[in-house]
Amino acid sequence: MRRTLTSLVLAAVTALGLVTAATPATAEHDPGFDPAAFANPPKDSLPAIYWYWNNTITADTTDRQMAEMRAKGVYEAVIFPLGGDEMKPVFLSEDWFTLVGHVLREAQRTGMKMWLFNDNNFPSGRGANYVVNGGTLGDRTIPARPDLRLKGLLRSTRIVTGPSTLKLAETSGLSVDTGKLVVDPATAPGAAPLTPGAAWTDYTVSGKVTLNTGGVQLAVRSDGTHGYLVDVDPKGAASVYKVDGPNRTRLTTGVNTPGFTPSHVQTVSVTVAGNTITPKINNTVQPAATDTSFPAGAAAVSAEGTQRSLWDDLTVTAPGGAKLWSSTFDDATALADFPQNRVNLAGVTAAAARPVGTTAAVELTGDTWQVPAGRWQVDVYAQVLLRDDSSGYVRGYLDLLDPNATDAFLSIAPEEYARRFPWAMGTVVPGFWDDEPFLASAQPHPFKRLPSSPGLADAVRTAGGTPGIAYTAAADGLDAVADRAAGSYWRAVNNLFATSYYQREADWMGKHGLKLITNPLLDEQSPQQRMNSTGDLAKDNQWAQVPGSDMITTDYTAGEQTTLGRNAASAAHQSGAPRTLMETFGNAGWQVAPDYMHATVGALATRGVNLTFLHAMYTDETSVTFAPPFGPRSTFWEDMPDVDAWIGRVMELGRGTNLARTALVQPQRAAEQTRRADSGHQLDKDFSATAYALERGQVDFDLLSDSSLSGDPVARFQAVPRAGSLQVGQAGYRLAVLPRTPVLDLATAHTLAAFVATGGHVVAVGPLPTREAAGRDADLVREAREPLRGRGCVVGPPRSRCGRARHRRRRHRGSGAERRVRRGPAAASRRRRAGAAHRAGRGHRVPAQQRERRRGDHHRDVPGRRHARDLEPAHRHGEGRDGVLERARHDRRPGHAPAVRDPRRGVPARRPRHRAPD
């Protein structure tokens, strides 16, 4: 499939006359290339270094290491506080600023530049804990703003029967999310007993559960306020308590369970028999409690404090093994067996209802709802502050969807640096580094909650949805293919993140004469998969003065294809930013050596990177957190002058004019609408497959979000078709490639059609999309064919269809709509001229290509003739004349695409007569 797609895309590009083969230079060198600079790279082309300040840092240490940098050819670094509580001087203390001031003066004296980090460690977004906790910073008193913490959606579900009147705030305090029962004390602390079990006596309740650092609870013989509570702590120790209303008595103290990890699924069971209560965690039987206070009562789930548990299943069995109750929580119907009005939820922001077992959700407003006849699932939503201060990475993390939180964040480290060192801002200090800020639902972090923020409901409405239905769709999915309601939720979240954080931060930098380096979280992933962690990458990066990325751990494997770097490079090309940054080799291991550096830096440079930061130098090399260190402890440190000079030359080569004239459309709207439905991320796989096919065909390209094609007001640069070029900011494209996608915005189709009408070209991979982002499916089906009139191609089995296509056999002619000849104005003009010549008696000259075909000469290999199989060098990927491209040309078996046949005539595709555009 990988090679077939390459062949199909290349055949289409060839047919459109857009293959950009290497051409002889017309001068000694490109006017943008300076041989002297290549031979002796300037300082700002040489690599920079990620400079971790850890443990105790002194002026002597920094002076020595700065001299080491210069000796190895490094003249830029970012000062990055890594040491946490052990670091001396303390971050943002007076001693800290004294040391930073010394380093900046030394950099000024020696011709170096020092970037500054915008927080006290990665990820950016805490404001060094000053925002949440308050404190004294220099001569300023920072007020505590715990209300600016990260926020998530709080959901509670109730099953009701109509007709009746329902107060929306009265709810169960429980919910079901992706097949798990959610027990959250933020919704309702305490026990929620199973109502069918009020008379149960002896039984075992067990289930598989994922918990957080607060632990998990189960109760037996409970009515919600009385019974026996089993409390499991984060080490797997299960203690038993007698609960009698507000009074609680400890009966036993649990023991730690070997191998217990809260973030992993654990099995928790409690057996109550006679007067004995025996907990068991995984295979570890805990101390049993004995008490006679409560002879009967239900099993109950429970949570309090910071506990939040997700139950995969729950089963209650009688002593003989018979099931008294059981659920795997595939849907919310099991919640009917819990108290339905256990809590009066405060601060309800949205609500939605649907008949049980359906996806036909309706928006609810007001405080009450007149329930129609039938059984209904009612979901109500509020907002909860997310707090997990157990780790420095997430301690005091802020709601970056809220512009007030961003302003508070910028007022800490960036503003204090700017106040103290105004003389260095924009000169010695080029700007600030931003590192991996995240959303509440981010995959690597513990919260994993659907994000919320004070402005979210309005943002959902702006995106075309209604809050209650949008929240429900994002949680449960209301469409098995493409969910417009869920799409409005994710578009709202993405827009808030881009504008409230990234744009606001970049604007602050611009006002201070500084540059913002972005390094978004998980940007190596594709649009659908990364969205819950980092939002819409195109909208994030579009504001950066220096769009960036990172190659850490296993993000890149030498010799394998990747899109790493292309997102940032595309943003730079479209905004006109001269640099695209890559943080390289972080946590890549001690085995990193110059050969691997050459392979990696070269591969990333071909994808647009022209500023390399080496990760990392440590002020204390006895504490290397993320190997390899770039310092004396490294085995290759003495070789770094040559390595750095080589990197400088490669970066210098990349500091020219962007020559990519192909844009690969990023189907962001589809990613937003299919994130839930497409659990296998097929959209991402198809997107990557198309990108890799272009790479294998040696076609340089940028990524272009469909937000720029659809008139999305949050997209900074709108695509403007003009004289055969699709102009996007400072970039211009002659060809747009649309990967396989089930969803397309009608406005995007309009823009592509306008692009074709001005002389541009469009290639669509796979079947054309049939779902329109706002539900106008019929309009899309009609409009999506327009780009194929004259200058378009559809690429994929069973064949490629391109503009001016004419299939000789009727069985290849397709539907009536497809049989309409897709010809542009030039083709119509040629037909008119041919007709006029015939009427004038001069006859019609048969083109040489057609005469060749009639004689059968088109099957001969004429020296100098280029076939599509020759578009890839024979030494690459083992696909020479006898490789897969040649085989595909002769393979006519049913179900196989004639991958490299000229879609116009069914003959081997030839090199264009005229030189392809640059």
N, C-alpha and C positions, 0 to 999 in steps of 0.2 A: 504494500500500500504506500509506503514512504516513497519508493522509487517511482511508482506509477503516478503519484501526484506530482512529483518533480517533472516527469515527462509531459503530463497534461498541461501544467502551468507554462512550461517552456514552449510547447507547441502553440498555445494561445498567444503568448507574448510574441513569438516569431511571426504568427499569422498577422498580428497587428502591426508588425514592423517596428517593434520596440526593443529588440535585442541590442544591448549596448556592448558591442565587441570592442576589444582594445584597438585603438588606432594609433598610428605612428605620431610621435610628437612633431609639432610644426615649429618648435623653437627648442633652444637648448634645454629649457626647463619651463614648467608652468610659472606664470608671472607671480603666483602666490607662494612659490617655493623659493627659499633662500638657501643655496648650497652652503654658504658660510655658517648659517645658523644650524644647519643639519650637522655639519662637521663639529661645531662647538656649540651645543644647545644653550640657549639663554637660561638664566636661573629659573624662570617660571615655566620652562618646559621640563626641567629636571624633576624627578619625583620629590614629593613632600613626604612628611612622616607624621604618623599618629603618635603623639607624645603623651604617654600615660604618666601622670604624676601619682605615685603610690608611696605609701609608708612615709618616711621622713625625707623632705626635700629641702635642700639648702641652696644658697646662691653658688657655692662652689660646685655642687652637683650640676646645676643647670648650665653654668659656664663651661664645664668640662664636656657635657653632652652636646651643647651647641657647637663647640669646636669639633667634636667628633662628626656631627652632621656635615659641617662645612667641608671637612677633610674627605668625606665620602661623596660630596657633590649634592648635598641636600641644603636648600636655602629657605624652605618653608616648612612649617609644622603647625599642628593644632594642639594647643594646651588642653589636655583632657584630664579632669580630676577623676581618678579611679579609686583612690584609697579608702573612701568611706570614712567610718569613724576612726580608723587607725591612721589616717593621713594627717601629717603635721607639716605645715600649718593647717589649721582648720579652714575648710572652704568658706570663703567670703568674710573671714576674720581680717583684722587689720594687718596681721602678719602675712596673711595670704596676699593681700593687695600690695604690700611692700615687696614681696617676692615677685609677683607678676610685673610690677613696675620696673624692677631691676632687669627682668628678662626682656621686656619691651625695649628698654634703653640699650641693652646689649645687642638686641636684634637691629635696632636702628644704627648702632655703631658699626656693625659688621655686615650690613646689607642683607639682613634676613627679614622674613615676614612671619608673623605669628597670628594664626586664626585662633579664635576663642570659642570654647564650647558654651552653649546657652543654658546649661543646667549643672547639677553637681555629679551627674553620672548618666549613662544611658539607661532607659530611654528618656528623651526629652519630654517634659510635660509635668514636672513636679514643682518647679520654682524652688528647688533646694529645700522643700517642705516649709518654706516661709509663708506661702499663700494660705495653706490650710491651718498652720499652727500659729502664724504671726511671729513677731520677734523684732529685735533691733538690728538694723543693717546700716552701719556707718552712723550718720546723724539722723536716720529715718526710723520711725516706728511703724512697722508693718502690721496692720490689723489682721486678726485671724479671720479667714473666710472659709470655714468648713463647708458652707453651702456651695462652693465652687468645685467640690470633689466630683470625680467621675460619677456618671449616673446611668442607671439601667431601667428598662421597663419592668414594672411589677405587675404581674398578671394573676387574676383570681377567676376561677371558673365555677359556674353553678348550673345544674341541670334543673329546669323548671317545667311545669306542666300548665298549659293554658286551657281555657281563658282564666286569667288572673291578673292582679296588679303587683308589680315587682318594684321594690326599691333597689336601684342598681348597686348601691353601696353595700347592701346586705349580701354576703357571698361566703363561699366555703373557705377561703384562704388557701386553697390548693389549686394546682393546675397540672396539665399534662403537656409535656414538651418533647417532641421527637421520641415518643414511645417511653417516656420516663415520667413518673409521678414526682412533681416538684414540691418539696416541703420547705417553705421559706419563712423564717420568723419575722422578716420584714413585713410580710403580709399578715400573718397571725401567729404569734408565739404560742407555745403550748401544744397540747395533745389534740389530735383529731381522730376520735374513735370510729370504728366501723359500726354503723347503726344496726346492722342485722345481728351483732354479737353481744347485745346487752346481757343475755342470759348464759353466755359461754362460761364454762368452768375450767376444765383442763384442756390444754391445746398447745400447739407449737406454732409460732408465727416466725416466718423466715423470708428473706429476700436478698437480692443482690443490689448493692447501693454504691454510688459514688458520692463522696463527701468532700467538704473543704477542710481547712485547717481548724475549724471549730469543733469537728466531731459530728456524731449522729446519735439519734435517740429512737427507741421503740418503747411502747408501754403495753402492759398486759393487765387484764381485769380492770380496765379503765372506763370511766364515763366522761373523761375529758378533764376533770378536776380532781378525781380520786383514783387511786390504783397504784401499780408498781411501775416505776420508770427505770429503764436501763439506759444509762448514758455512756457512750463509747467515745473515748478521747482520741486525739490524733495519733496516738501510738497503739491503738487497738485495745486499750484496757477498758473493760466494761464493768462499771459500778452500778449497783442496784439501790434504788431509793424508794421509800414509801412516801407517796404524795397524798396528803389529806388537805385539800383546799390550798390555802397559802402556806401550809406547813410541809416541810420536807425533811425526812430522816434517812440518813445513809445506813443501809443494811450491810453492804459489802463494799470492798475496794478491789477493783479489777487489776489484772496483771497484763503487762504488755504482750501483744501478739507478735510473734516473729514475722518479719517481712511485711508488716502492715504499712501500706502507703496510701494516704488519703485520696490521692488523685487517681488511684487504680480502683477497679471494681472489687468490692469486698462482699463476703457473705455473712450476714448477721442473722442470728436466730435466737429466740427466747422460748424456753419451754416452761410452762407453769403446770405443776402437778401436785394436787393437794395443797400443802403449805409451802412448797419449795419452788423458787424461781431460779432457773439455771440459764445464763446466757452462754452463747458460743459464737466466737468470732473466727471465721474460716474454720480451721481445724483445732483451734485452741479453746478448750472448755474453760470458762471463767468461774471464779468462786460463786457458789450457789448461796442464795439468801433464803431464810425461813421466816414466815410471818403469817398470821391468821386473820389479818384485818379485813381482807377483801376476798370473799369466796367466789365471786363471779364478776364478769365484766368483759368488755370487748378488747380486741387488739387495737392499738392506735399508733399512728405515725406521729412524730413530735419533733420540734426544733425550737431552739431558743438562743439568744445571744447572737453570735456570728455564724451559727450553724446553718448550713443550707445543704439539703441532701436530695439526690436524684435516684429514685428507686426504679430499677429495671423491671422488677416484678415483686409481688408480695403474695404469700400463700399462708393460709391458716388451716392446719390439719388437726383432726381429732386424734386421741391416743391410738386408735386402731388404724390410722392412716387415711381415713376418709377426709376429703376436702370440705372444709366448712366455708371457705371463701378463697378466691384466687383471681388474680388479674396480671396481665403483662402490659397493661396501659397502652395498648395500641391506639386507643382513642380516649376521649374524656368521659365515656359513659360510665366507667367505674366510679367516677366521683359522685354519682347519685347515691352511693352507699355510705357517704360521709355526711356529717351535718352540713346543711346547705346555707345556713345563716349564722355561721360560727363567728363571723367578724363583720364589723361595720367599717369598711375600708375608707380611710381618709384620703382626700386629695385625688379622687377619680378624675382622670383627664380624658378618657375615651372609653367607649363600650361598643360591642357588636354582638349580634345574636344570629343564630342559624338553626334550622331544624336539625335535631340530632341525627348524625350520620350523613349530613349533606355539606356542601360547600357554598350554599346560597346565603351568604352573610348579608345582613342589613346593618346600617349604622344606627346607633342609639344615641339620643341626646336627652338632656334634662336629667332630673333626679329619679324619675319613675318611668316604667314602661308597661303599657297595657299588653300583656302577653296574649297572642292569638291562640286558638285551639292547637293542641299538639304538644309534643315534647321538644324543648328548645335548650340549646347550649348557649349560655350567656357568659361572655368574657368581658371583664372590666379591667381597666388599666390605670395604674398610677405610676409615679416616678420614685425611685429609691436611690439614695446615696450609696455608692459602692466603696467599701472600705476593707482593705487588707494591708495592714501595716507590718506584716510578718517579714516582708522582704523589701530591701532598699529599692529594688527595681520598680515596685508599684506603690511604695509608701507615699501617702499624700497625693496620689495621682489626680489630675484635674480633668474636668469636663471640657475637652478641647473643641466641642461643638458649640460652646458658648463664648462669644467674643469677650465677655467680661472676664472669663477665666484666662483667655489668651493675654489680655491686657495686664492682668495681675501677674501672669507668668513673666511677661517681658519686663515688668517693672522690677524684677529681682536681679538676676545676674546680668543680662544685657544692659539694662539701664544703669546699674551701679558701675559696671566697667566703663560705659560711655561718660558717666559723670566724673569718674576719677582720672580717666586717661583721654581727654578730648583731643590732645595733640597727636595721639596715635591712630585715632579712628579714621579709616579710609586710606591710611598710608602703611604704617608698620602693621596695623591690624586691618587686613582686607575685609573681614567680616566675621560672621558666626556660623558655627556648624550646628545643624539640627539633626538629631539621630533617633530614628525609629519611633516616633510618637505613635500611639495606638488608640483604637476604638475599644469600647467596653466588651465587644464580642471577639476581640483578637485571639487568635489561636494559641500563641505562645504564653499568654498570661492567664491568671487564675479566674478572672471574673466570668468570662464567656456568657455575657448577658446581652440581649438585644439593646443597643445604645438608646439612650434617651437624653433629652436636654430641654430647657424651657422653650426653645424656639422650634422644637421638632414638629408639633402639630401644625403650625402655620407652614412649615417647610413641606410637609406632606401635602397640604392643600395646594401649595404652589406647584408641586410636582404632579398635580392632577388627581390626587386620591383623597380619601377621608380617613382620619386617624384610626378609628376603631377597626375598620375593615383592613386598613393597611397593616396595622400591628398584628391582627389575627393572621393575615396572609403571610407575613414575614415569619411568624411562629409556626404555623401549621401548613401553609400552602393551600391555596384555594383553586388552583388550576394545575393540572398534571403536565402541561406542556410549557406554558408561559403565563406567568401570573402578573397581570398589570397592577394589581393592588400591592403585591409585594414589591414590585418594581418602583412604585411611588414611594414606598418606605425607604428602600435602599438609595434611591436618587436623592431623597431628602437628607439622609445621613451623609452621603457623599458630598453633597453641595455644602452642607454646614461645615464639614471638616475642611473642605478646600477653602471656603471663604472666611470662616471664623478663625481658623488657625493659620494655614499656609499663606493665604493672601495677606492677612493682617500682619503676620510676622515679616513677610517680604516688604510690605509697605513701610513698616517701622525701620527696617534696614535701609531702604532707599532714602528715607527722610534724614537718616544719620550718615549718609554717604558710605554705606556699608553694603556688603553682599551676603545673601543667604545661601548656604550650602544645604541642599536637602538630601536626606538619605532615608527614604521611607521604609517601613517595615515590610519584609517579605516581598520586595519588588521583583524578586526573581520568579515569582509565580505568575500565572496568567490571570486575566481580569476577574473571572468568576471566583476563583479560589482565594485570591488575596483580598477580596473586597471587604469581608467582615473584619479584617485586621487593619487595613490601611486605606480603605475607601477607593475612590477613582483616581488612579495614579496619574492619569493625564491632567486632571484638574489640580492635583496636588503640585506636580512639578512645574506647571505652566507659569507659576509666579516666581520661581527661583531665579536668582541672578546666576547661580551655579548649580544646575540640576545634577544630582549625584545618585550613586548607588553603592552597593558593597558586594564584594566577592569574599565571603567568609565561609568557614567550615567546608562543606562539600557543595557550595553553590556552583562551582565550575569544575568539570573534569576535563583535563587536557584532551583535545581531539574530539570532544562531543559537542553537539550543537546546543546553542543557548540563545535566549533573547536578552540575557543579562547585558545591561548597558544601553540597549536600544530605546527603552522608555525615556531615560534621561537624555540621551543624545537627540531623540526626536523632539523633545521639549526644547532643547537648546537650539536646534535648527529652526524651529517655528518661532521662537521668541527672539532669535538673533543673539542669544548668549554665546560668547566665544568659547566657553569651556564646558566640558562634560567630565565629571569627576567620578573616580572609582576608588573606594577603599579596598585594598587588596590584602589577601593572605591572613586575615584575622582568624585565629583558631584553626588554621589549616594544618597545624602539626609541625613537629620538629623535623619532619622529613623534607620540608620545603628547601629547595636548592636553586641555584641560578638557572639551570635548564628548565625547571618548571616555571620559574618567573618569566623566562623568555616566552614560553608557550602561552602562558596565561595573559601576560600584558599584550602580546601580539594579537591574540584572539579577541581580547576586549577592545583593542584599538581599532580593529577592522569593523567593529560594531559602533564606533563613534566616540570612544573614550579618548580624551586628550589631556587628562590631568590625573596622575596616579598618586595616591597616598598609600604609603607602606604601613602596614599595621603589624607591629607597633614597637616603639622604643619605650623602655620602662626606666623611671628614675632609680628604681631599686630592682636590679635584675635577679636578685635572689627570690623575688616573688613574681614569677611570670604566670599570669592567669590564662592568657590565650596565646599559646605558642604559634608561630616562632617569634622570638624577639629579634628586632633589628637593632643590634647593639653588640658589644664585645663578646657577650656570652654565645653568640651565634657562631656556628662553624664556618659560615660563608662571609663573615663581616669584612674580612680583609679583601674579599673580591668585590665588594660593593662599589668602589669607584668605577670599575668597568661596567658593572651591571647598571648603575645609575646613569652613566653616560649613554648606554644603549637605550634605556628607557626614555631618556631625554630626546634622543633622535627619533624614536618611534612616536613620542608625543608631538614633536615638532612637525612630523609628517601630517599629523591630524589637525593641525591648526590652519587649515585653509578654508576654502569655500565648500559648503555641502553640495555634493554632486548627485545625491539620491534624487531621482526623478520618478520613483515609484512609491506610492503610499499604500501600506497594508492597513485596511480599515479595521479598527478595533471595535467589535460589536458590544459596546458598553451597555447600551440599552437592553440588549438580549441578556447580558450577564446579570443585570439587575433583576430582570423578570424571571430568569431561569435558575437562579442560585439555589432555590429550595427544590424545584422540580427536577433539575438535572443533577442528581446527587453524585453521579459518576463524572461530572465535569467534562462531558463530551464536547461542549462548546469550547472549553479551554484546549482540549486535545486537537480539535479541528483548527483552531487559531494557530497553535504552535506548529501543526503539520504544514500549514500554508507558509508560515514564516520560514520554516526549515527548507521547504521546497524552493522558495526563492533564493535562499542562501546557497543551496546546492547547485542552483543554476547560475550562481555568481551574479545575481541581480541585487544591487544595493537598494535599500528601501528604508523609509521611516515608518513609524507607527502613527496612525491618525485616528483619534477617537471619533466615533460617529457623533459625539456631541458637537464637534466643529462642523459637521455636515448638516446638522438638524436645526441650527439657529438657537441652540441651548444658551440662554443668557449667562450661564456661569462659565461657559467656555470662553477663555480669553481671546482666542483667535478663531474667527469664523472663516470657513472655506468660501472663496469667491472664484467661480469659474470665469476665466478670462483668456480668450484667444488660444484655446487648446491647453491651457495650464490651470491647474487647481491651486490657487494661491492661498496659503494658510500662514498668516503672519509673514515672516521673512522667507518661508520655504515655498517652492513651487513644484508641482508634480504633473507629469504628463500621463501617468497611468495610475489608476486606483484599482486595487485588488480587494475584492470583497470575499472574505472566507465564508465557509459554510456556516449559516446562522439561521435559526428558526424565526427570528424576530428582526424587523427593521422598522425604523421610523419613516413615515411617509415623507417628511421633510427631507430626510437623507436621500430617499429615492429621487425626489425632485432635484436636489443638488447634483446628484450623479447624472441625471438626465440632462440638466443644464450644462454640465461639464462636457458630456458627449456632444451636445449640440454646438459647442464652441470649438470642437475639434479634439477634445480629450478622449481618452480610452479607458474602458472599464473591463475588468475580468472578474467574473463571479465564479467561485469554486463550489461545485455541487449544485443541488437544486436551488432555485431562487426562493427566498423566504416567503412564506404565505401568511405569517402572523404580523399584523401591524401593531406598533407599540401602544397605540391608543384605541385599538379595536376596529380600525377602518381597513379590514382585511381585503375586501373587494377592491378598494381603491389602490391598495398596495400591489395586488396581483397585476392590475392593469398598468400601474406606473412602473413597476419593477422591470417590465420588458422594454421600456423606453431606452435605457442605456445601451441595449443590445442593437439598436437600430444604427447600423453603420460602423460603429467603432467599439463594439463590445463583444465579449465572449462569455459563455457559460462553460466551465471546465469541470468535467467529471463523467463517470460512466452514465450511459453507454457510449458517449462520444463528446467531443467538444463542439459547441456551436458558436461561431464567431460572426461578426458583422460581414455583410456581403456573402453569407454562406449560401451555397447551392448544392443540395445533395442529389446525386445522380439517381439513386434508387428511391422509390416512393416510400419504402419501409423506413427510410431514414429521415423522412420529411417532417415527422412529428405532427402535432395538432394543427388545426387550422390557424390558430394564432401564431404558432411557431413557423408555419409555412410561409407567412408573409415575409418577403425578402427583406432582409435588414440591410438596407443600403443608405448611405449618407448622401449629401448634396453632390459630392464629386462623382459618385456612381451615376446619379440621375443625369448629370451633365454629360458623362461619357455616352450614355444611352441616346440622349438627344443628338449628340454629334454623329454617332454611328448612323442613326436614322436619316439625318440630313445628308450624309455622304451617300447613302444608298439611293435616296431619291434623286440626287444630282447625277446619278449614273456612274459614279466613281467606284461603286462597289464598296465592300467592307473588308478591310485587310484582316486576315486571321492572325491574331497575336502569335508570336514565336512560341510562347509556352503551350498554346493550344495545338499548334502544328506538331510540336514535339510529342505531345500526348497522343495525337492521332497516329504518329509513326511508331509509338511505343518506346521512344528514346528516353522517356522520363524514368525508365527503370535502370538506365545505365549510370554508372558512377563516373561522371565526367571530372577530370582533374580540376581542382580549384572550386568545385561546387560544394557548398556547405549544406549538410543535412542537419535536421534538428538533433540527431544523435551526436553531432560533432560540437554541439553548443557547450558541452561539459568536457573539459580536458580529459584525455584518456587516462591520465595517471591519477585522477581523483576518484575515490570510492570504487575503483575497479570497474567503472562503467565506460569502457572504450567502445570501439566499433562492434565488438561482439558481446557487449554488455547488455544490460536490461533495456536501454533505450532502443538498441537495434532489434532486440527480440520483440519488444512491444510493437515495432513497426510492422512485423510480419504476423503478429498474433491476432487472428480474427475469430478466435473461439468465442462462442456465445458468452456474454457476461464480462468479456474483457474489453477494455477501452482501446480503440486504435490510438494509443497514447501520443504518437508523434506524427500522425498523419495530418497533412494540411487540411483543416476543416473546410476549406473552400472547394477543394477538388478531390480529396481522398488520395493525394499523392504525398510523397515525402516533402516535408516543409523545407523551403529554401531560405537562404539568407536574403534579407530584404534588398531590393534593388538600390535603394538609397541608404546612405549612412543613417543609422538610428540617431534620434536626438540625444544630446548629452544628458 
